């Protein structure tokens, strides 16, 4: 099988499995990167070469994160196990163990400074909506006009992770901004997408990341914060406000409550808790 035929079959196999639009696009681009690196039929690539690609090239030369390296690893496994139907020894190209890290969230002051730094009204609308509705970046970029339910003040999310559909809250502020944005940019797309680029196509997530980094620098906010930090901040705020965890789970579109539980830890860390020792000492002094 030629590499071009491999890419075509990759598309078919992803389509048959119902991969989301974002996942299909991401897998395809990374598969092209992998093929370009080896520059020969993938059937001729050895396990040793795959290990060198993941360890030497990605981690040491390109300095990609463990998470990104694992993503490339997943694409490699899909290419061999599914597309080529040539099972490879996963023990020889293992995934990096995930280190449990609490998500980074933005304080109210940081949110204020960041949103004020957003000069482009369309991007400002998207970023504030991501925070106000807890959207993933691809869910925001592929929002359609018909997904905005102003009667019930909710957004319909059709491009959720794992192709799961859900409803989430639509803030009053976002509704006003969306209406103004529609009047300003007059989006016209056959599928009704709300946010379009200059060519009339839906905005790409990477384009949104570029502008986020630009406004983040302008606001003087730490580089550790990414677009997804807005979603983390949304979830943590809900937990702090006492919204039931099950409801938070549904608004975020999590498949498992364990994922939502992470925000309980973040909220606990953000709240000021009086130490039992201080309480004890105060009691003794009385």
WOGI-V663398 format. One record per backbone hydrogen bond with DSSP energy under -0.5 kcal/mol. CO is the residue of the C=O (numbers start at 0). NH is the residue of the N-H. E is the energy in kcal/mol with one decimal. If there is no record, write none. Layout:
BEGIN
<<CO,NH,E> <CO,NH,E>>
END
This chain:
BEGIN
<<1,5,-2.2> <2,6,-2.0> <3,7,-1.8> <4,8,-2.4> <5,9,-2.3> <6,10,-1.7> <7,11,-1.6> <8,12,-2.9> <9,13,-2.1> <10,14,-2.3> <11,15,-2.6> <12,16,-1.0> <13,18,-2.3> <14,17,-1.3> <19,23,-2.6> <20,24,-2.1> <21,25,-2.5> <22,26,-3.1> <23,27,-2.1> <24,28,-2.1> <25,29,-2.2> <26,30,-2.4> <27,31,-2.0> <28,32,-1.8> <29,33,-2.3> <30,34,-2.5> <31,35,-2.4> <32,36,-2.0> <33,37,-2.0> <34,38,-2.7> <40,43,-1.9> <41,44,-1.0> <45,49,-1.9> <46,50,-2.3> <47,51,-2.1> <48,52,-2.1> <49,53,-2.1> <50,54,-2.8> <51,55,-1.1> <51,56,-2.2> <52,57,-2.5> <53,58,-1.0> <54,59,-1.4> <55,60,-1.8> <56,61,-3.1> <57,63,-2.5> <64,68,-2.3> <65,69,-2.3> <66,70,-1.5> <67,71,-2.1> <68,72,-2.1> <69,73,-2.2> <70,74,-1.9> <71,75,-2.4> <72,76,-2.4> <73,77,-2.1> <74,78,-2.5> <75,79,-2.2> <76,80,-2.9> <77,81,-1.7> <77,82,-2.1> <78,83,-3.1> <79,85,-3.4> <87,89,-1.0> <88,91,-1.4> <88,92,-0.7> <98,100,-0.6> <106,110,-2.5> <107,111,-2.2> <108,112,-2.4> <109,113,-2.6> <110,114,-2.8> <111,115,-1.9> <112,116,-1.1> <113,116,-0.7> <113,117,-0.6> <114,117,-1.0> <116,118,-1.0> <119,123,-2.4> <120,124,-2.4> <121,125,-2.0> <122,126,-2.8> <123,127,-2.4> <124,128,-1.9> <125,129,-2.4> <126,130,-1.8> <127,131,-2.6> <128,132,-2.3> <129,133,-1.5> <129,134,-0.9> <135,139,-1.6> <136,140,-2.1> <137,141,-1.7> <139,142,-1.4> <142,193,-3.1> <142,194,-0.5> <143,146,-1.6> <144,147,-1.6> <146,148,-0.9> <146,155,-2.4> <147,149,-1.1> <148,152,-0.6> <148,153,-2.1> <152,169,-1.9> <153,148,-2.3> <154,156,-0.6> <154,167,-2.2> <155,157,-0.7> <156,165,-1.7> <159,162,-1.9> <160,163,-1.1> <163,159,-0.6> <165,156,-3.3> <167,154,-3.0> <168,170,-0.6> <170,174,-2.2> <171,175,-2.1> <172,176,-2.0> <173,177,-3.0> <174,178,-2.1> <175,179,-2.1> <176,180,-2.7> <177,181,-2.3> <178,182,-1.8> <179,183,-2.2> <180,184,-2.7> <181,185,-2.0> <188,191,-1.9> <191,144,-2.8> <193,195,-0.6> <194,202,-1.9> <196,199,-1.7> <200,196,-3.1> <203,206,-0.7> <203,207,-1.5> <204,208,-1.9> <205,209,-2.0> <206,210,-1.7> <207,211,-2.2> <208,212,-2.5> <209,213,-1.7> <210,214,-2.5> <211,215,-2.5> <212,216,-2.1> <213,217,-1.8> <214,218,-2.0> <215,219,-0.7> <215,220,-2.3> <216,219,-0.8> <221,224,-1.6> <225,228,-1.6> <226,229,-1.9> <226,230,-0.6> <227,231,-2.1> <228,232,-2.3> <229,233,-1.8> <230,234,-2.2> <231,235,-2.5> <232,236,-2.2> <233,237,-1.9> <234,238,-2.0> <235,239,-2.5> <236,240,-1.9> <237,242,-2.4> <238,241,-1.5> <243,246,-0.5> <243,247,-2.0> <244,248,-2.5> <245,249,-1.8> <246,250,-2.3> <247,251,-2.1> <248,252,-1.4> <248,253,-1.9> <255,258,-1.1> <255,259,-0.8> <256,260,-1.8> <257,261,-0.6> <258,261,-0.7> <259,262,-1.6> <260,263,-1.3> <260,264,-1.1> <261,265,-1.6> <262,266,-2.5> <263,267,-2.3> <264,268,-1.8> <265,269,-1.6> <266,270,-1.5> <270,272,-0.7> <274,278,-1.9> <275,279,-2.4> <276,280,-2.8> <277,281,-2.4> <278,282,-1.9> <279,283,-2.0> <280,284,-2.0> <281,285,-1.0>>
END
